[in-house]
Amino acid sequence: MFIPITEFKDKIKLYGRCAMADDKINLEWNGSGFEICFKGDSIRVFFEKENAGEIIYIRCEIDGKVQKVAISNSKEVFVADNLNDGIHSFKLLRLNEYYSPCDTVNVTGVDIGAKDCLNILQLNKKHRKRIDFYGDSITNGWHVYAEPDYESDMHCNCYNDYSASYAYLTANAFDANAYVCAVSGHGIISTWDGVRSKPMKMFYEMKSRSMPIKMDFTDKPDLIVVALGTNDWAAGVPEDEMKCGIRDFVKMLRSDAPNTKIIWMYGMINDGYMVMMQELFADLKNNDINIDFLPIIPMKAENNEVGGTGHPNKNGQRRIANELINYINKKGILAG
């Protein structure tokens, strides 16, 4: 029997920048998703998507077993049959990013098979740390599975996978809920090809990219990680302008999270702003002890860290994640 989202929305745990609207769960940002617990011997999850646009991949996990599901239209259904008639956990996350309303994916409901009675259970209220990530294609896992000689600028979602990104790996290492606000090709001031009309700050309040639903920043993150500047350097943004842009972005973050630790990462693909950023964040730290700069050594082809279009492959992403995880542990940022 099909159960609409409205009938069990109080038993759903949402992940990331995930909105509920029009009785549907809206999945647009990478890492957005949900988790439920149910008693039964099968589950079907029903998706809604425009027929046009790229295929969107969803990571579905049932009792710890992972399956990657391709969503191309509104006839797609995730199915897990022949389960033992007991209690099961189900979790899903979006793996590649939104480019247009055609890439919007919603979950409309589920169908649970049960020998006795249908039962969606209340989830354990275990508190999870929250990490907010602000970034670009690196954070999204862009072309992480493409070969180094792959140079197409097409979306090619089969090569993109958020679950192989440093953001996912870091959040997973700390059993944290990742709130990802990352837009490929964008930067603090400019896109990689010089377009300045859509700086990253315009996406800051968006809980949905296709609907006017804003983020609620009442619940504060335990950590904010920013990995921006790569595309600004590619576009030739002058250092002085970049300094002002970074200060404005930090000020915006501080308006909603005045005491949260901020780690700003840079250097994964290019390092032209490295000296400037080191000096700038040393100055910012004089008035804000909860802000740090983490320089990352650019990925190296000889270490098999380069994927398609010069982006980190899974090895490069793992190394970036390890540097961030080690830094968080060393500083004791998420301890306790």
Steps between C-alpha positions, in 0.01 A plus 500: 500500500637840400561728800533871419771701676237692699405189695842447654682832468543522879703175486741612226855619569610744231861535388671809367322781318188292454161671478150362548245675278169412337498174699825388337864475606699730273851377407705764319824555689763229511478315829131582542292199597318326780489196725213289632463186707229247421374155587419277205647274231538747210511868410435696184593868475326711235677786323367794300712668234457696179553282191760736354846570635790293626474167679525556875663241723376419848686301765252262665601307811293224656641347819848617402492356146545771236349522154543785250170581328466696173199734486401609149124551531201464732470126443814418696452297819758367743410146604636286784313168514534174689612659824452311821175608663668720760622852568702669225667834438485682167701807402552685173718790385525693173840450331520754218399856472215714378537700179140588409143424613517190277748359750264532796429167669225451757399202710122471516454196722583138578338159489592263781414133491402354834360161596320641801445874499676790333733671744735795449687543824631804682872541439754502777547862607879463513662839451729534200757771456429737213760623251408770248705484178525790253686423181510437127553201270767353728252481786243346265731219385507624142653250252639298788468179295609643161841426353763780509477554123125562517456868412128543424326778689168315476332394823553127437344402828625143471846636589381727784444357846462696822551183706863492381561866593704626792180653645314168517808314625564757773139508619490121499818480708331700776149351453390854420211639300650692206320811377651557155472829314730444203459621142746381237690769316414773750709706735493785749503763224487321167439177315799332338416664166459853632126530570447717809120501521476191723754508783469223759339727756180508290450127573559533874134515608364255242358181648353429156639613165165480319264633768513808725580302816765652723732337751418522867825572683349463849692175554868587492758280326780350707750585225504702177738398221550735205692392189472794261742703291601249232263639237575862591868438430416337168297810407783735592330678792754746649625427852368823653150430366523143622594615849187714520290214371635257759443749782138549384443125480637446851285786629194333345583168668554675832157667479339158557777307677693751712702246699531197273847391396574589137768320299579654161678257265684589182762357265350177368521598130684834492686696767536849354326662797689297759723772645219756494262264680754403762559867580129589487388222733782573742361854516139381536604270783617800703133589552345156457677211671254252349618541143785295350663470160598151378735500199468188285782379278378492136422153369773324306472288188798291608306397810200397289287778653368664180164417343310658212541869402781540749287420805591270787417134442402269786863482615536878498171543684604244763829680558321835537254339741783350705669839532176659617411213735847504654481875549159477669626225731824684577307813600232302686233695313226235506602338827233445764 
